[in-house]
Amino acid sequence: MEDQVSGFQWLSFAYQDLTEIPYESILAQTETLEVLDLSYNLLDENPVLLGQLQKLSTLILDCNSYTSHVKFPYMPSITTVCINKNKIHNLPVFVEEVRQKFPAIRILSMMNNEAAPSYFNGGTHTQYLDYRQYVISQIPGLEILDDTEVLEQERVQARRTYRLQQGVCAGGRRTKDEAVRRHTHRHRAVRFRR
């Protein structure tokens, strides 16, 4: 379904029970497509060819089977990614992929994934706050995480909590691997304190 809404081009393949991305239809609009909705399908393949979409700003992948190890193409035009209700379990791996492949990202929604603990999926408030701080520290340009605006006080706290995540190896500072282990250990410790 193709739609011209408010001056931008939107293409939706939602609710199609797709197991493969329909690249032929999508890539026919390489220079004009701005919003692509592939939600509510059975997708789990790496969307590598989407990197050819020069104007794509919003990618909606809700309710599919994507995991933490999804490999996105480099897409500097993407500002919004919705990947709610998938199978994302490893937050550091997924966030690093998003940070590297979508340098202009401002809105990230990944609710209802194990890696995004909340009241709705059995997470505690402490786990939810830790999740937000970790993501905000790794993707400092975020303006909205899930359904909540990122506040300046959250940015300050995220930098304080995860200040070494950016990983300087010299001078006895922690490496990125050590920082990821720290987050994973902290997440597990909070989970077991229930």
TORKOL-4160 file (C-alpha; in steps of 0.2 Angstrom, whole numbers, padded with zeros to 4 digits, m for minus):
194
<pt num="1" X="0000" Y="0000" Z="0000"/>
<pt num="2" X="0008" Y="0016" Z="m0006"/>
<pt num="3" X="0002" Y="0033" Z="0001"/>
<pt num="4" X="0007" Y="0051" Z="m0001"/>
<pt num="5" X="0003" Y="0058" Z="0016"/>
<pt num="6" X="0007" Y="0076" Z="0021"/>
<pt num="7" X="0020" Y="0078" Z="0007"/>
<pt num="8" X="0030" Y="0063" Z="0011"/>
<pt num="9" X="0029" Y="0046" Z="0003"/>
<pt num="10" X="0024" Y="0031" Z="0014"/>
<pt num="11" X="0024" Y="0013" Z="0009"/>
<pt num="12" X="0016" Y="m0001" Z="0020"/>
<pt num="13" X="0018" Y="m0019" Z="0019"/>
<pt num="14" X="0010" Y="m0022" Z="0036"/>
<pt num="15" X="0000" Y="m0037" Z="0040"/>
<pt num="16" X="0005" Y="m0046" Z="0025"/>
<pt num="17" X="0012" Y="m0062" Z="0033"/>
<pt num="18" X="0028" Y="m0059" Z="0024"/>
<pt num="19" X="0043" Y="m0070" Z="0027"/>
<pt num="20" X="0054" Y="m0060" Z="0015"/>
<pt num="21" X="0056" Y="m0041" Z="0012"/>
<pt num="22" X="0048" Y="m0036" Z="m0005"/>
<pt num="23" X="0064" Y="m0028" Z="m0011"/>
<pt num="24" X="0057" Y="m0026" Z="m0029"/>
<pt num="25" X="0043" Y="m0015" Z="m0024"/>
<pt num="26" X="0052" Y="m0006" Z="m0011"/>
<pt num="27" X="0068" Y="m0002" Z="m0022"/>
<pt num="28" X="0057" Y="0005" Z="m0036"/>
<pt num="29" X="0055" Y="0020" Z="m0025"/>
<pt num="30" X="0073" Y="0022" Z="m0020"/>
<pt num="31" X="0074" Y="0041" Z="m0022"/>
<pt num="32" X="0057" Y="0046" Z="m0015"/>
<pt num="33" X="0052" Y="0034" Z="m0001"/>
<pt num="34" X="0053" Y="0042" Z="0016"/>
<pt num="35" X="0043" Y="0030" Z="0028"/>
<pt num="36" X="0043" Y="0011" Z="0026"/>
<pt num="37" X="0031" Y="0000" Z="0037"/>
<pt num="38" X="0035" Y="m0018" Z="0037"/>
<pt num="39" X="0026" Y="m0022" Z="0054"/>
<pt num="40" X="0016" Y="m0037" Z="0059"/>
<pt num="41" X="0025" Y="m0049" Z="0047"/>
<pt num="42" X="0036" Y="m0064" Z="0050"/>
<pt num="43" X="0052" Y="m0055" Z="0045"/>
<pt num="44" X="0069" Y="m0060" Z="0053"/>
<pt num="45" X="0081" Y="m0057" Z="0038"/>
<pt num="46" X="0094" Y="m0043" Z="0038"/>
<pt num="47" X="0087" Y="m0029" Z="0028"/>
<pt num="48" X="0103" Y="m0025" Z="0019"/>
<pt num="49" X="0096" Y="m0019" Z="0003"/>
<pt num="50" X="0086" Y="m0005" Z="0012"/>
<pt num="51" X="0103" Y="0005" Z="0012"/>
<pt num="52" X="0099" Y="0010" Z="m0006"/>
<pt num="53" X="0084" Y="0021" Z="0000"/>
<pt num="54" X="0092" Y="0038" Z="0000"/>
<pt num="55" X="0077" Y="0048" Z="0008"/>
<pt num="56" X="0071" Y="0035" Z="0020"/>
<pt num="57" X="0069" Y="0043" Z="0037"/>
<pt num="58" X="0057" Y="0031" Z="0046"/>
<pt num="59" X="0058" Y="0012" Z="0047"/>
<pt num="60" X="0044" Y="0003" Z="0056"/>
<pt num="61" X="0048" Y="m0016" Z="0060"/>
<pt num="62" X="0036" Y="m0019" Z="0074"/>
<pt num="63" X="0030" Y="m0036" Z="0078"/>
<pt num="64" X="0042" Y="m0047" Z="0068"/>
<pt num="65" X="0055" Y="m0059" Z="0073"/>
<pt num="66" X="0071" Y="m0048" Z="0073"/>
<pt num="67" X="0084" Y="m0052" Z="0086"/>
<pt num="68" X="0098" Y="m0042" Z="0094"/>
<pt num="69" X="0110" Y="m0048" Z="0080"/>
<pt num="70" X="0100" Y="m0040" Z="0066"/>
<pt num="71" X="0112" Y="m0032" Z="0053"/>
<pt num="72" X="0106" Y="m0015" Z="0046"/>
<pt num="73" X="0114" Y="m0006" Z="0032"/>
<pt num="74" X="0122" Y="0011" Z="0035"/>
<pt num="75" X="0108" Y="0023" Z="0033"/>
<pt num="76" X="0112" Y="0041" Z="0037"/>
<pt num="77" X="0095" Y="0047" Z="0033"/>
<pt num="78" X="0086" Y="0037" Z="0046"/>
<pt num="79" X="0079" Y="0047" Z="0061"/>
<pt num="80" X="0066" Y="0035" Z="0067"/>
<pt num="81" X="0066" Y="0017" Z="0070"/>
<pt num="82" X="0052" Y="0007" Z="0078"/>
<pt num="83" X="0056" Y="m0011" Z="0082"/>
<pt num="84" X="0043" Y="m0015" Z="0096"/>
<pt num="85" X="0038" Y="m0032" Z="0100"/>
<pt num="86" X="0052" Y="m0042" Z="0092"/>
<pt num="87" X="0065" Y="m0054" Z="0099"/>
<pt num="88" X="0078" Y="m0042" Z="0105"/>
<pt num="89" X="0087" Y="m0049" Z="0120"/>
<pt num="90" X="0105" Y="m0042" Z="0121"/>
<pt num="91" X="0104" Y="m0023" Z="0123"/>
<pt num="92" X="0122" Y="m0019" Z="0121"/>
<pt num="93" X="0123" Y="m0028" Z="0104"/>
<pt num="94" X="0107" Y="m0021" Z="0097"/>
<pt num="95" X="0111" Y="m0003" Z="0103"/>
<pt num="96" X="0128" Y="m0003" Z="0096"/>
<pt num="97" X="0121" Y="m0009" Z="0079"/>
<pt num="98" X="0108" Y="0005" Z="0079"/>
<pt num="99" X="0121" Y="0018" Z="0084"/>
<pt num="100" X="0133" Y="0013" Z="0070"/>
<pt num="101" X="0121" Y="0011" Z="0056"/>
<pt num="102" X="0109" Y="0026" Z="0060"/>
<pt num="103" X="0120" Y="0041" Z="0065"/>
<pt num="104" X="0105" Y="0053" Z="0063"/>
<pt num="105" X="0093" Y="0043" Z="0074"/>
<pt num="106" X="0082" Y="0054" Z="0085"/>
<pt num="107" X="0068" Y="0042" Z="0089"/>
<pt num="108" X="0070" Y="0024" Z="0094"/>
<pt num="109" X="0056" Y="0013" Z="0100"/>
<pt num="110" X="0059" Y="m0005" Z="0106"/>
<pt num="111" X="0045" Y="m0008" Z="0118"/>
<pt num="112" X="0040" Y="m0026" Z="0122"/>
<pt num="113" X="0057" Y="m0033" Z="0119"/>
<pt num="114" X="0066" Y="m0043" Z="0133"/>
<pt num="115" X="0081" Y="m0030" Z="0131"/>
<pt num="116" X="0069" Y="m0016" Z="0135"/>
<pt num="117" X="0062" Y="m0020" Z="0152"/>
<pt num="118" X="0046" Y="m0012" Z="0158"/>
<pt num="119" X="0031" Y="m0015" Z="0169"/>
<pt num="120" X="0022" Y="m0022" Z="0154"/>
<pt num="121" X="0034" Y="m0036" Z="0151"/>
<pt num="122" X="0039" Y="m0040" Z="0169"/>
<pt num="123" X="0053" Y="m0028" Z="0171"/>
<pt num="124" X="0055" Y="m0018" Z="0187"/>
<pt num="125" X="0056" Y="0001" Z="0188"/>
<pt num="126" X="0074" Y="0000" Z="0192"/>
<pt num="127" X="0077" Y="m0011" Z="0176"/>
<pt num="128" X="0067" Y="0001" Z="0166"/>
<pt num="129" X="0078" Y="0016" Z="0172"/>
<pt num="130" X="0094" Y="0007" Z="0169"/>
<pt num="131" X="0089" Y="0002" Z="0152"/>
<pt num="132" X="0084" Y="0020" Z="0147"/>
<pt num="133" X="0101" Y="0027" Z="0155"/>
<pt num="134" X="0111" Y="0014" Z="0145"/>
<pt num="135" X="0102" Y="0018" Z="0128"/>
<pt num="136" X="0103" Y="0037" Z="0131"/>
<pt num="137" X="0122" Y="0035" Z="0135"/>
<pt num="138" X="0126" Y="0026" Z="0119"/>
<pt num="139" X="0115" Y="0036" Z="0107"/>
<pt num="140" X="0116" Y="0053" Z="0115"/>
<pt num="141" X="0106" Y="0062" Z="0100"/>
<pt num="142" X="0090" Y="0053" Z="0105"/>
<pt num="143" X="0075" Y="0064" Z="0108"/>
<pt num="144" X="0062" Y="0051" Z="0111"/>
<pt num="145" X="0065" Y="0033" Z="0118"/>
<pt num="146" X="0050" Y="0022" Z="0117"/>
<pt num="147" X="0035" Y="0033" Z="0121"/>
<pt num="148" X="0045" Y="0045" Z="0132"/>
<pt num="149" X="0054" Y="0061" Z="0128"/>
<pt num="150" X="0073" Y="0061" Z="0133"/>
<pt num="151" X="0075" Y="0074" Z="0147"/>
<pt num="152" X="0091" Y="0083" Z="0150"/>
<pt num="153" X="0092" Y="0077" Z="0168"/>
<pt num="154" X="0092" Y="0059" Z="0160"/>
<pt num="155" X="0106" Y="0063" Z="0149"/>
<pt num="156" X="0116" Y="0070" Z="0163"/>
<pt num="157" X="0113" Y="0054" Z="0174"/>
<pt num="158" X="0116" Y="0043" Z="0159"/>
<pt num="159" X="0133" Y="0051" Z="0156"/>
<pt num="160" X="0137" Y="0049" Z="0174"/>
<pt num="161" X="0132" Y="0031" Z="0176"/>
<pt num="162" X="0139" Y="0025" Z="0159"/>
<pt num="163" X="0153" Y="0038" Z="0156"/>
<pt num="164" X="0166" Y="0025" Z="0152"/>
<pt num="165" X="0155" Y="0016" Z="0139"/>
<pt num="166" X="0163" Y="0026" Z="0125"/>
<pt num="167" X="0178" Y="0016" Z="0128"/>
<pt num="168" X="0195" Y="0024" Z="0130"/>
<pt num="169" X="0208" Y="0010" Z="0131"/>
<pt num="170" X="0223" Y="0020" Z="0138"/>
<pt num="171" X="0227" Y="0025" Z="0155"/>
<pt num="172" X="0218" Y="0011" Z="0164"/>
<pt num="173" X="0201" Y="0016" Z="0158"/>
<pt num="174" X="0188" Y="0003" Z="0154"/>
<pt num="175" X="0187" Y="m0004" Z="0136"/>
<pt num="176" X="0170" Y="m0005" Z="0127"/>
<pt num="177" X="0170" Y="m0024" Z="0131"/>
<pt num="178" X="0172" Y="m0021" Z="0149"/>
<pt num="179" X="0158" Y="m0008" Z="0149"/>
<pt num="180" X="0146" Y="m0020" Z="0140"/>
<pt num="181" X="0150" Y="m0033" Z="0153"/>
<pt num="182" X="0147" Y="m0020" Z="0167"/>
<pt num="183" X="0129" Y="m0017" Z="0159"/>
<pt num="184" X="0125" Y="m0035" Z="0157"/>
<pt num="185" X="0131" Y="m0039" Z="0175"/>
<pt num="186" X="0121" Y="m0024" Z="0182"/>
<pt num="187" X="0105" Y="m0029" Z="0172"/>
<pt num="188" X="0106" Y="m0047" Z="0178"/>
<pt num="189" X="0109" Y="m0041" Z="0196"/>
<pt num="190" X="0094" Y="m0030" Z="0196"/>
<pt num="191" X="0084" Y="m0044" Z="0188"/>
<pt num="192" X="0088" Y="m0056" Z="0202"/>
<pt num="193" X="0085" Y="m0044" Z="0216"/>
<pt num="194" X="0066" Y="m0045" Z="0214"/>
